[in-house]
Amino acid sequence: MEIAHIWAAFFSPKGTTERTVTRIADHLAGQRGLPLQTFNFTCPPARQAVRRFAPGDLVVFGTPVYAGRVPNVLLPYLNTLEGNGALAVPVVVFGNRNYDEALKELRNLLEDRGFHTVAAGAFAAAHAFSDTLGRGRPDSADFAAMDAFAGRIGEALRTGTARTPVPLDNEGPLGGYYQPRDRDGAPIDIRKVRPKTRETCAKCRYCVYVCPMGAIDRVDVTKFVNICIKCGACVKWCGVGARYFDDPGYLYHKEDLERTYTRRAEPSTFL
Ligand SMILES: Cc1cc2nc3c(=O)[nH]c(=O)nc-3n(C[C@H](O)[C@H](O)[C@H](O)COP(=O)(O)O)c2cc1C
């Protein structure tokens, strides 16, 4: 199939999925002398219309890993995508713990939506909850791995050796969601946790604009009008550092992750 358009498509509240997907797609576009096209569906307005791709599109499609899976709040939207025979490269970005079932879930979802997956990758990044876990990632070694991955995809497409659906290393039924636990092994439930706002808040409302759930009240930014997914976008992008989490369960889980997953997680790629 003649490839006419290379797409970087992503949900990326804190920007690491965007950087990963864009790097891979940009490398693929450069190989073919095609411009890179971007579909950023992080914020609600971008998810209002049905997104249709076409034969001739090659879509590098990325989401972060939440609880070892594709963020579940995205599923209703993702299940409206129309692949129409486009080629796709599912990419998941995880915070140095593990990607568990997320890559398989995204691969299966894209196949179900009419894409033909030809390669897949899981790449490590800074963890959204932590200032130390995966700090500085993706780094130069990660970007080199992304470029090498894109090079191998280009070669497989050129030589007609790409397999679809792309086989992974953990085929079989989809496993459950990762469950954080406290020091006694009891489940920690952070679903109702929300970030607090310091007095230093400048009331600029930038957090309203970057929240992927449209959850922050535009009149009183300390209030919430929709669910919070703990993505950390409002914390990261606040210009005066006014947003923070102080829930004890959330903080215990963050410290537990920092203690347990200090090693460097490496990317996994499949072709
Ligand atoms: C609610 C939530 C759950 C997460 N679960 C996992 C996980 O199971 N494994 C992991 O390694 N990282 C996990 N992370 C970290 C994200 O995958 C990581 O920070 C990712 O880079 C965020 O992507 P973004 O920068 O594009 O927003 C989680 C982050 C959030 C907000």
The ligand as an SDF file (V2000), in Angstrom:
LIG
                    3D

 31 33  0  0  0  0  0  0  0  0999 V2000
   -3.5790    7.5330   36.9500 C   0  0  0  0  0  0  0  0  0  0  0  0
   -2.2020    7.1080   36.5070 C   0  0  0  0  0  0  0  0  0  0  0  0
   -1.8470    5.7700   36.5110 C   0  0  0  0  0  0  0  0  0  0  0  0
   -0.5800    5.3700   36.0820 C   0  0  0  0  0  0  0  0  0  0  0  0
   -0.2650    4.0340   36.0360 N   0  0  0  0  0  0  0  0  0  0  0  0
    0.9580    3.6290   35.6130 C   0  0  0  0  0  0  0  0  0  0  0  0
    1.2940    2.2520   35.5260 C   0  0  0  0  0  0  0  0  0  0  0  0
    0.4830    1.3550   35.7550 O   0  0  0  0  0  0  0  0  0  0  0  0
    2.5660    1.9130   35.1680 N   0  0  0  0  0  0  0  0  0  0  0  0
    3.5180    2.8660   34.9000 C   0  0  0  0  0  0  0  0  0  0  0  0
    4.6670    2.5020   34.6610 O   0  0  0  0  0  0  0  0  0  0  0  0
    3.1960    4.1910   34.8940 N   0  0  0  0  0  0  0  0  0  0  0  0
    1.9380    4.5910   35.2340 C   0  0  0  0  0  0  0  0  0  0  0  0
    1.6190    5.9240   35.2380 N   0  0  0  0  0  0  0  0  0  0  0  0
    2.5870    6.8990   34.7410 C   0  0  0  0  0  0  0  0  0  0  0  0
    2.2800    7.3260   33.2930 C   0  0  0  0  0  0  0  0  0  0  0  0
    2.1460    6.1980   32.4580 O   0  0  0  0  0  0  0  0  0  0  0  0
    3.4370    8.1960   32.7830 C   0  0  0  0  0  0  0  0  0  0  0  0
    3.6440    9.2330   33.6800 O   0  0  0  0  0  0  0  0  0  0  0  0
    3.2020    8.7350   31.3930 C   0  0  0  0  0  0  0  0  0  0  0  0
    4.4490    9.1550   30.9210 O   0  0  0  0  0  0  0  0  0  0  0  0
    2.2600    9.9160   31.3550 C   0  0  0  0  0  0  0  0  0  0  0  0
    2.0780   10.3330   30.0140 O   0  0  0  0  0  0  0  0  0  0  0  0
    1.9230   11.8840   29.5940 P   0  0  0  0  0  0  0  0  0  0  0  0
    3.2210   12.5700   29.9950 O   0  0  0  0  0  0  0  0  0  0  0  0
    1.7730   11.8260   28.1210 O   0  0  0  0  0  0  0  0  0  0  0  0
    0.7420   12.4340   30.3080 O   0  0  0  0  0  0  0  0  0  0  0  0
    0.3670    6.3420   35.6670 C   0  0  0  0  0  0  0  0  0  0  0  0
    0.0030    7.6960   35.6760 C   0  0  0  0  0  0  0  0  0  0  0  0
   -1.2640    8.0800   36.0730 C   0  0  0  0  0  0  0  0  0  0  0  0
   -1.6290    9.5380   36.0280 C   0  0  0  0  0  0  0  0  0  0  0  0
  1  2  1  0
  2  3  1  0
  2 30  2  0
  3  4  2  0
  4  5  1  0
  4 28  1  0
  5  6  2  0
  6  7  1  0
  6 13  1  0
  7  8  2  0
  7  9  1  0
  9 10  1  0
 10 11  2  0
 10 12  1  0
 12 13  2  0
 13 14  1  0
 14 15  1  0
 14 28  1  0
 15 16  1  0
 16 17  1  0
 16 18  1  0
 18 19  1  0
 18 20  1  0
 20 21  1  0
 20 22  1  0
 22 23  1  0
 23 24  1  0
 24 25  2  0
 24 26  1  0
 24 27  1  0
 28 29  2  0
 29 30  1  0
 30 31  1  0
M  END
$$$$
